[in-house]
Amino acid sequence: MAKRRQPVNSITAQVAIMQAAVNEIAPPEHLPLGEKGLPFWRSVIAEKPKAEWTGHDLEIAALLAMSMRKLGEQEVELENEGPVYITGGGNMAQNPRCRIVADLAARVVKYRQTLGIHNRAKQGEARDVAKRRAQAFEVEADNPLGDDLLASPTMQ
C-alpha cells in the first residue's frame, strides 16, 4: 500500500516541501533532452511543487518536454510548407506533416493528463471556472485603478 501523503499544513510536510524547494530538478539521465528541450522541461517542472514530483513523474515530464519541443519544430516547418501541396499530377494533397503535428499535439495532451497538469486538474470543473472568470471580469470592469479617481505616482 502506498504511503499516505502528509497534509500540507503539517510540520512534516512543510519541512519536506522546504527541503525539496532548494533542489533543482534535473531531467532523468536516460531521457536526454538536449539544450532545445530544457526550456520545455523547466516549464513542465514549474507546474507542480517540487516535493510532488516522483521518479516516474519525471520520466513522463521528460517525454512531455521532448514532445513539446518536437511539436514546436514541426509547427514551424508546417507553417513554412503550408498545409496543402500540389502533387506531381497537379492534384492538391494534405501535407503529411499535418498528421505528425496532430499526433504530437495529442501526445502532449495525454502526457499532461497523466501528470495531472491539464486545465481541469489545475482549475477544477468548468462550471466553477466559469463562475470565477465571471467574477474576475466584474472586478476588472469595476477596477478603480483604471480611472482617474486615484492619484498616480509622480516623478520628482
C-alpha positions in Angstrom: 0.0 0.0 0.0 1.2 3.5 -0.9 2.4 5.7 1.9 -0.2 8.4 2.7 0.9 11.9 1.9 1.1 14.3 4.8 -1.4 17.3 4.8 0.4 20.4 3.6 -0.3 22.3 6.8 1.6 19.7 8.9 5.1 20.5 10.1 6.4 17.3 8.5 5.0 18.2 5.1 6.2 21.8 5.3 9.8 20.6 6.1 9.7 18.2 3.1 8.4 21.0 0.8 11.1 23.4 2.0 13.8 20.8 1.5 12.6 19.9 -2.0 12.3 23.6 -2.9 16.0 24.3 -2.7 16.9 21.4 -5.1 16.9 21.8 -8.8 15.1 19.0 -10.6 17.2 17.6 -13.4 15.8 15.5 -16.3 16.4 11.8 -16.0 19.7 10.8 -17.5 18.2 8.0 -19.6 16.0 10.5 -21.4 18.3 13.2 -22.7 16.5 16.4 -23.7 19.3 18.4 -25.2 19.6 22.2 -25.0 16.5 22.8 -27.0 14.4 20.7 -24.7 15.5 22.3 -21.4 13.1 25.4 -21.7 10.2 23.0 -22.1 11.5 20.9 -19.2 11.6 23.9 -16.9 8.1 24.9 -17.9 6.7 21.5 -17.2 8.5 21.2 -13.8 7.2 24.6 -12.7 3.6 23.2 -13.0 3.8 21.4 -9.6 5.6 21.9 -6.4 9.0 20.2 -6.4 8.0 18.0 -3.5 5.2 16.4 -5.5 7.4 15.0 -8.3 8.1 11.3 -8.3 10.7 9.4 -10.3 8.1 8.2 -12.7 6.5 11.6 -13.0 10.0 13.0 -14.0 10.2 10.4 -16.8 6.8 11.4 -18.1 7.8 15.1 -17.7 10.9 14.5 -19.8 8.8 12.7 -22.5 6.4 15.7 -22.4 9.2 18.2 -22.8 10.6 16.2 -25.7 7.2 16.1 -27.4 6.6 19.8 -26.8 10.0 20.6 -28.5 9.2 18.3 -31.4 5.7 19.8 -31.8 7.1 23.3 -31.9 9.7 22.3 -34.6 7.1 20.6 -36.7 4.6 23.5 -36.4 7.3 25.9 -37.7 8.0 23.5 -40.6 4.3 23.2 -41.4 3.9 27.0 -41.3 6.8 27.3 -43.8 5.5 24.5 -46.1 1.7 25.1 -45.8 -1.0 22.6 -45.0 -1.5 21.5 -48.7 0.7 21.0 -51.6 0.4 20.2 -55.3 1.3 16.6 -56.3 3.2 15.7 -59.5 -0.1 15.1 -61.2 -1.4 18.6 -60.4 -3.7 17.5 -57.6 -3.9 19.1 -54.2 -3.0 16.9 -51.2 -2.6 17.4 -47.5 0.9 17.9 -46.2 1.8 14.7 -44.3 3.3 16.9 -41.7 -0.3 17.8 -40.6 -0.6 14.3 -39.3 2.7 14.4 -37.4 1.6 17.7 -35.8 -1.8 16.2 -34.8 -0.1 13.1 -33.3 2.4 15.2 -31.3 -0.3 17.5 -30.1 -2.4 14.5 -28.9 0.7 13.1 -27.2 1.3 16.4 -25.3 -2.3 16.4 -24.1 -2.1 12.8 -22.9 1.2 13.4 -21.0 -0.3 16.5 -19.4 -3.3 14.5 -18.3 -1.1 11.7 -16.9 0.9 14.2 -14.8 -2.3 15.9 -13.6 -1.2 19.3 -15.0 -4.0 19.7 -17.5 -6.6 22.5 -17.2 -9.3 20.6 -15.3 -6.8 19.3 -12.8 -5.5 22.8 -12.1 -8.6 24.8 -12.4 -11.4 22.4 -11.4 -14.8 21.8 -13.1 -15.8 24.0 -16.0 -18.8 25.4 -14.1 -16.6 26.6 -11.2 -14.1 28.1 -13.7 -16.9 29.9 -15.4 -18.1 31.4 -12.1 -14.5 32.5 -11.1 -13.9 34.0 -14.5 -17.2 35.9 -14.4 -16.3 37.3 -11.0 -12.8 38.2 -12.3 -14.3 40.0 -15.3 -16.6 42.0 -13.0 -13.6 43.0 -10.8 -11.7 44.0 -13.9 -14.6 46.1 -15.2 -15.0 47.9 -11.8 -11.3 48.3 -11.3 -10.7 51.7 -9.6 -7.1 51.6 -10.6 -8.0 52.2 -14.2 -9.8 55.5 -13.7 -8.6 59.0 -12.7 -10.0 58.9 -9.1 -6.9 57.7 -7.5 -3.7 59.7 -7.5 -0.9 58.3 -9.7 2.7 58.3 -8.6 4.7 61.2 -9.9 8.4 61.5 -10.7 10.3 64.2 -8.8 
